Amino acid sequence: MRFALDDRPVDFVDGDSIAAAVVRSGQHPQHGGTLCLAGDCGNCSADVDGIPYTRTCLTPAQPGLRVRRHPAAGGPPLRLAPPANPVQSPGQPTIEVHRLRTDVAVIGAGRSGTAAATEARAAGRQGLVLDSATGHDVVGVYPGPLVIVRTPTHMLHVDAHEVVIATGAAEVHPVCDGNMLRGIVTAGAARMLGERGVDLGRVVAVDIAELGRFEGVDGAVRAVVFADGRTEECDTAVVSSVTRAPRDLLARMVADPAVRVVGSAAERFDLPPCPTEGVVCPCSKVTVADLDMVWNKGFTHLELVKRAALCGTGTCQGGACMPHLRSFVTDRSGEPAAPFTGRPASRQLTIAEAAADVHLDPWRRTALHHEHLALGAQMDRFGGWWRPWHYGDPIREYWAVREGVSLGDVSTLGKMIVTGPDVVEALERIYPTTIADIRPGRSRYVLLLNERGHLLDDGMVCREVTDDGSDRFVLTFTSGGASFAEAWIRDWIETWGLDVRVMDRTISLGAINVTGPLAGELLRRMGVDEPPKFLQHVHADVAGVACHVMRLSFTGEASFELHHPVVHSVELWRALMEAGRDLHISPHGLQALFGLRLEKGHVIVGMDTELDSTPRRLAMEWAVKMTKSDFVGRTALARTADLPDERRLFGFTMDGPAPTEGSPIFVGGEVVGHVASSFASPLLGRAVMLGWQKHTPWADEVVIDGRIATVAHPPFYDPEGARARS
Amino acid sequence: MHAPERLHGLRAVSTPAALDGARITGEALVLRIASDELIAFGASGIAVDDPYAIVEAETTFQMWELTPAEFAEHVVRHVEWALPAARPVLAQGLVAGVAVKLWLDHDRVLLIASSGLVHEVADRLGVPA
């Protein structure tokens, strides 16, 4: 039976691991280094059937396997998958995750592990033993505790009340001059190879405490030089040690009282002598000289030495080098050095294994998704939703809004109903705008601030009165900010102990924005004889669908948002499109909407704002009533009101095409900020922008994209707002 | 297994005590999704002793009805949390990364998702859309 090593055949006998067969053929799975053949080091790792860093000592030899040694220097070449289409579903994961729950998960089937499992079962508890030899390769232990296991066919997640780590102890590798030669094995490896009938040639055994160095020819060991100066020639050097290294990497991954270590894995063995020469970390090829270099640069802690020298960061995660690294740090510092923190994965995983059953955040579709597709929409992801970016011609969509009537799917907006005896008090405390003076049937634009006065979100507050005369408010939020805003508001209400009812209606209601100078005409055709005036809202049937009609304007034209039960979205959309056919109605996507609102200077939270944007920085102090006694963020705004501030969002215009959003803004050759939003306005015939200046004095003239741009205070279009109110 | 069925019902928000005494009209599947919120699928009316209660129509949810075997095949391996043992019982949480509700009955399981996520549930669990 044969497999291929670097495209050349290697014979093996039944029961051989790949590594054993390679040694039997007189070769080394890598290019040198001590072999333990117990899975503790990375010195036998190779590419097996396209999977790099496979421990060949734990991989049974099989006919037809293709084994390829990693390069002597550097890692194996990366094989990149073709770029994925970001707007297509990634499809089903290719590796399944199975889940098990048990009382006790025992890792390791040796004497201690078997005893722990027996003890658990005797106590009437369910015990599960996991061991590499039976195809359960434990790669990580997480709080919970949760044990992640790789099997030949799937990943296994084990939730256990208790985890017992009984992984035993490893042999210590030699660190000395010549320790990366071929032909050096541990005593355990030599015993196993002997049992399998592998001819090791002339063998010299040496205890690490008596070892001086190895000498070799053409990369293979030829002699052992003892510490006392004796030299013995050999084909194979067998290294033993009275001390051992606990296999406690899994235990070092998690601090959980439900995880305990037993047997040799829990023992405290003496450290080997401090290394003076040779390779300490064979995975990362870190020498004693490398450790000295980083130590002398001031990295005088084991965790720092590890990070600076990369010692212990390779394939075996310190399995081979940890005792020597601890010995080195203990020697230099004079203090006992504890092992470094362990982190999953303890074994090399493929990306597919690591990603098994890991799902991307889901992206919602509105009820109109297929209507958009039928109209030729290019869909894209925004704020957790699939939304139409455009329908083929965003400029035509823009003009439909400016000159006629257009529909926009705004179902994604956050929507919330709030009532209760304390509802006005709650909203007064939450919003920086006055709420109590909003009359029923009216609405108001509001900012949502955090305690630091930074903008979290924005939206509308609509007030209405129920049949029994109590207050009821409908709140709206941005599409991307709705979930957080809901949690934020609920949290404050609970914190204050106010008596308020909150119902989130975001996913329950669809919303269609009817916008453009002919929007009112379209609504009248649909049976709304008296469409609400600007910032008013009414409940009305539109095409037989009960709607909450809100008059506002994000586009700069007359706009009516029709909020309705989501089950009626399609019939309402189709009715509006049909009724507006002779008005040349067409839908508009986000691309046109972003330009339309930019002409009005309306800010998009998260696009134009930053994490620390205050109303002053956004030139939106008009939306804050500091005369109120309190609201979330008021204290911070009051405290900082008189302090100088170097950040401000400005409007800019310039001739020519719109610069790329994110473009740097220059003054005198220095970068002073960046463009947040840009749009080549068809109506104005020039580029309009919102952008940040973060250095004072603020300039009236800047350079963007190599061109002169001038500060202009928005709105760039219809500054009096006559069209929105018409 | 069939494609999901749209559920019609009423959603109510009120104080926990008032919801405990809610009077629901019609043959309804009542899911108490929070201490202060319930959804009654199939209900034609909900009366709550709370003048500030919010009661609204709810039409966004869709439901797959699964046999226990179908539930085990399509759903269970995607549930990272402990499923309750009691029956019937409501469970809510992420399944394959998607927020769903599960009505676990003795002889059937209702897998309920908002309509905006039905395509994600179908893609990830391999149930019909």
Boltz contact constraints between the chains, C-beta under 6 A:
constraints:
  - contact:
      token1: [A, 89]
      token2: [B, 123]
      max_distance: 6.0
  - contact:
      token1: [A, 359]
      token2: [B, 96]
      max_distance: 6.0
  - contact:
      token1: [A, 359]
      token2: [B, 97]
      max_distance: 6.0
  - contact:
      token1: [A, 362]
      token2: [B, 98]
      max_distance: 6.0
  - contact:
      token1: [A, 362]
      token2: [B, 117]
      max_distance: 6.0
  - contact:
      token1: [A, 362]
      token2: [B, 120]
      max_distance: 6.0
  - contact:
      token1: [A, 364]
      token2: [B, 116]
      max_distance: 6.0
  - contact:
      token1: [A, 364]
      token2: [B, 117]
      max_distance: 6.0
  - contact:
      token1: [A, 365]
      token2: [B, 116]
      max_distance: 6.0
  - contact:
      token1: [A, 365]
      token2: [B, 119]
      max_distance: 6.0
  - contact:
      token1: [A, 417]
      token2: [B, 54]
      max_distance: 6.0
  - contact:
      token1: [A, 419]
      token2: [B, 52]
      max_distance: 6.0
  - contact:
      token1: [A, 419]
      token2: [B, 54]
      max_distance: 6.0
  - contact:
      token1: [A, 420]
      token2: [B, 52]
      max_distance: 6.0
  - contact:
      token1: [A, 468]
      token2: [B, 51]
      max_distance: 6.0
  - contact:
      token1: [A, 501]
      token2: [B, 13]
      max_distance: 6.0
  - contact:
      token1: [A, 501]
      token2: [B, 52]
      max_distance: 6.0
  - contact:
      token1: [A, 501]
      token2: [B, 54]
      max_distance: 6.0
  - contact:
      token1: [A, 503]
      token2: [B, 13]
      max_distance: 6.0
  - contact:
      token1: [A, 503]
      token2: [B, 54]
      max_distance: 6.0
  - contact:
      token1: [A, 507]
      token2: [B, 60]
      max_distance: 6.0
  - contact:
      token1: [A, 507]
      token2: [B, 114]
      max_distance: 6.0
  - contact:
      token1: [A, 507]
      token2: [B, 116]
      max_distance: 6.0
  - contact:
      token1: [A, 508]
      token2: [B, 58]
      max_distance: 6.0
  - contact:
      token1: [A, 508]
      token2: [B, 60]
      max_distance: 6.0
  - contact:
      token1: [A, 565]
      token2: [B, 57]
      max_distance: 6.0
  - contact:
      token1: [A, 565]
      token2: [B, 59]
      max_distance: 6.0
  - contact:
      token1: [A, 566]
      token2: [B, 59]
      max_distance: 6.0
  - contact:
      token1: [A, 566]
      token2: [B, 60]
      max_distance: 6.0
  - contact:
      token1: [A, 567]
      token2: [B, 59]
      max_distance: 6.0
